[in-house]
């Protein structure tokens, strides 16, 4: 097991794309947090709801980091099939399950580091942007621990979903296409059918983890849509249920299918 784990970390950390993708993610996050959120939108800290400034930024930061984390996770699985090295991986391992566990641990660890580092970059960027815009961050309704925890859960969900698609589909282009199409387009179309119950779709449920709080009194009561919402914990549990079922299928196929 330890040999498989070391091998997966070596594959992850010796590939140039792992670092390039992380650098691109941090660069985009720095631009968004410094210029867009801190500098351009700094005035919102003085308006009603200024105490929710930090909570509202979770959506932008988590969405950006989660996509890049999922791509790295997906590439960890599909690179082996693309370059035909999966046979060597499975031949050297005693059990295929050990290989899959090692991939999950490697991805979870990478996404953890990416999320925490990205969260700190985003926070620092917003403070720098606010400083240059002449504003300051008022007392917030969310703690730093809650901020980072929500971001971590959301990004880990996307990372494990990306690895899942790589293991299931094996083809890099197909897995990337599904990763970008299903959460937005497919769930959007299903949402038209399910209406208010669309919140129980996997990625819609996961989005409830980082859903920004509603400012009380900002919307007239009659104008509020009849929309079901989930608490962050409930949203995470619904997505986890989908993930467990999908991973059970992927695990079975990984054990049974030929390496090619």
N, C-alpha and C positions, 0 to 999 in steps of 0.2 A: 504493500500500500504506500509506504513512504517513498519507494522508488518511483511509483507512478505519479505521486504528488510532486516530487522534485522534477520529474520529466515535464509535467504540465506547466509548472512555473517557469521552467527553462524555455519551453516553447513560447510562453506568453511574453517573457521578458527579453528574449533575444530576437524578437521580430520588430523591425523598424516601424511598422504600422501602429504598434501599440503606443509608442511614444509620439508619433506624428498626430495620431487621433487625439491623444490627451492634450497635446499642445494646442491644437486647433480648438478644442473644447474650451480650454482655459482662456485663449485669446478672445474668442467670441463672448465668453462669460464676462471677461474684464471690460470689453467694449460696452456690453449691455448694462452692466452694473455701474460703471463709472459715468458713461455719457448719457445713456437713456434714462436709467432709474435715478441715479444720483444727481447729475447735472441738469438734465432737461426737466425731470419730474420732481425735482427737489421741493418745489413750491407746495406740493401736496402734503408735505409734513406739517404745514401751517394751517391746513384746512380741516374740515370735519372728517374724522377718520384717519387723522395723522398717526394715531396709535396703532393702526393696522398696516402701516407702511412696510414693515419688515415681513409680516405675515403674507402680504400680497406678493412679495418678491419671490416666495417659494415656488410659485408656478413657473415663472420664467427660468429660474436657475435649475430647478429639478428637471423640467422638460428638456433643456439643452443638455445637461449632463447625462440624463438617462439614455438619450438617443445614441450618444457617442459610446457610452458604456456598453449598450446592447450590441453595437456594431463590433466592438472588440471581442465580446463574448461569442458572437456569431462566427467571427473569423477564426477564433481558436478551434472551433469544430470543423468548419468547412475547409480551412487550409489543408488539413490532413487528407481530406478526400480529393481536393483539387490537385495536390502535388503527390498523391498516391503514397503517402507515408503511414496511412492508417493501418496497413497490414503489419508494419513493423511494430507499431504501438501495441496492437492486439496480440502479436506473436510473443512479445517480451513480457506481457502481463499474465499473471496466473489466472485472473478472473476478469472478465469484461466489466463487471460491476465496479471493480476497483478503479478502472480507467474513468468511468463515468463519474464516480464520486470525486476523483481527483480533479476532473474538469470543473465540477460544480464548486468545489472548495477554492480553486484557483480564480474562477470568475467572481465568486462572492468576495474574496479578499481584494481583488483588483478594484471592483466597484466600490467597496468600502473605502479604500484609499482615495479613489477618484472623487467620491461624493464628499468626503470630509475635506479634502484639499479644495475642491470646487466651492464648497460652502464657505470656507474661509476666504477664498478669493472674491466671491460675490459680496460677502459682508465688507471686506476691506475696500472693494471697489465702490460700493454705495457710500461709504463714509468719505472716501476721497472725493467722489462726485459732489456730495452734499457740501463738503468744505469749499470747493471751488465755486459752487453756486451761491454760497453765502448763507446756507441753511444748516440746521443741525437736526439730529435724530431725536425726536421727543421720546418720553417713556413709552414702551411698547407693551401690547397686550399678549405677546408671545415670548417665551423664554428662549434663550439661545439653544438650550438642550432640546426643546421641542422642535425648534426650527431645523436643527441638524438631523434629528430623529426622523421627522417626516420626509426630509430629502433622502435620507438613507433608505428608508423602506421603499419609497417610490423608485429610486434608481436600482435597488436590488431586484425589485420586481421586473423591471425592464431587462436587466442583465440576464436573469435566469430565463426570461422569455426568449431573448436573443439566442442564448445557448441552446434552448429547447428547439428552436426552429432550425438551427444548424445541425443538430443531431437527427432530427426527423427528416429533413429534406435533403441534407448532404450537399446539395448544389448551392454554391455561393450566391449566384445571381437570383435564383428562385427564393432563397431564404431572405435576402435583402428586400426583394420585392414584397414579400408577404409582411415583413417587419414594418415597412412603410405604408402599405395599403390597408391592412386589417384594422389597426387602431383608429384611423381616421375615416377612410372611405367605407369600408365594410360595416363597421359599427355605426357609422352615420346613417347608412341606408337601413340597417336593422332598427335603428332608433326611430325611424319614421313609422315602422310597423309596431314596435313595442311601446312607443310614446313614453309616458312617464316611467315605465318599467325598464327603459333602456339603461338605467343606472346600474342594473344587475349584470350588464355585459362586462366581460373581464377588464378591459382597459378603462371603461367608463367607471367601474367600481374602484379601480386603482387610483384614478384621478381624484376621487373623493378624499384620498389621504392628504393631498396638498391643496384641496379646494379652498380658495380664499374666503374668509368670513364675510357674512353679509352685514353691512352697516345698517343698524336698526334705524328706521324712520327715513332712510334715504329713498325708499320706493313706496309709493302709496299702497295701502292694503289691497285695494281693488285691482291694482295692476300686477300683483304678484301671481305668477303662473302656478298652476297645480303641478308641482314637480316633486317627485320623491327624492330625498337626499339621504345619504348614508353618513354615519359618523366616520372619522378616519380609521378607527379600529374595525368597524363593520366593513368598510370598503376594502381594507387590507385582507380581511378574512375571506371575503367573497372572491377576491382575486386569487388568494392562496388556494382555495378549493379548486378553481379552474386549473391552477398550476400543478397541483398534486395529481389530478386526473390525467392531465396532458403528459406529465413526466412519467406516470405509470405506463402509459402507452409507449412513450419514447424509450423507456427502459426495456420493456418487453421486446420491442423491435430491434434495439441495439444488441440485445443478447441473441436474437434469433436470425437476424438478417446476415447475409454474406458481407464480408468487408468491402467488396466491390460494389 
